[in-house]
Amino acid sequence: PAAAGIAGAADGSARGAAGRSMTALSGTVADFIGAARVGRLGTVDAGGQPLVVPICYAFDGSALFSAIDGKPKKAGGRGLKRIRNIEGNPRVCVAIDHYDEDWSRLRYVIIQGEAEIIESGPDYGRAVAMLVAKYPQYRTLPIDPGTGLMIKVTPRSVLSWSLS
C-alpha cells in the first residue's frame, strides 16, 4: 500500500516548525497511535550510535509520554542510556507498527520529534493518569512525581504507511 497522507501533506507527513504546533493528525493516525500498546524509541548518543528500546506510552493528541518506572533495570533514572542520549540530543524517533501475517494489514507510524525529561508538574500528572488508564500494570508501579522520570516527545514530523 502507498503511504497515507496526513493533513494533506504531499509526502505523507505532517510537519511542525520548532515552537509551533504540528499540523493536526488525521483521526485514523491519531487513533492508531493512541491504541497501540508498544512503540520503539530511537535515540542517538554523542558519538552517533543509535539506541532503540521498546516503550509503553500514552498519547494525548499532541505529545507522547513514556515513564521510567519501577521495573528492574541495569541502571535507573538518569543512568539509563536513553535518558543520557536525550539529555545530550533531544531529537528522537518513535516507531509504532502493526504486524500481521496477512501483509495487506501491515501499517506503521513514525514520529520524529523533540524529547524532554520531566519529573513533576501538570504534564507529569496528566501523563501518569493516562498511563494508569491505558496500562493496568501502572496501578502498582511507582511513577509518581519525585519517584521517576517521564519522557515527553513532541512530534515535529509524522509519517504513516497504510493508514488511510
Secondary structure, 3 states (H helix, E strand, C coil): CCEECCCCCCCCEEECCCCCCCCCCCHHHHHHHHHCCCEEEEEECCCCCEEEEEECCEECCCCEEEEECCCCCCCCHHHCHHHHHHHHCCEEEEEEEECCCCHHHCEEEEEEEEEEEECCCHHHHHHHHHHHHHCHHHHCCCCCECCEEEEEEEEEEEEEECCC
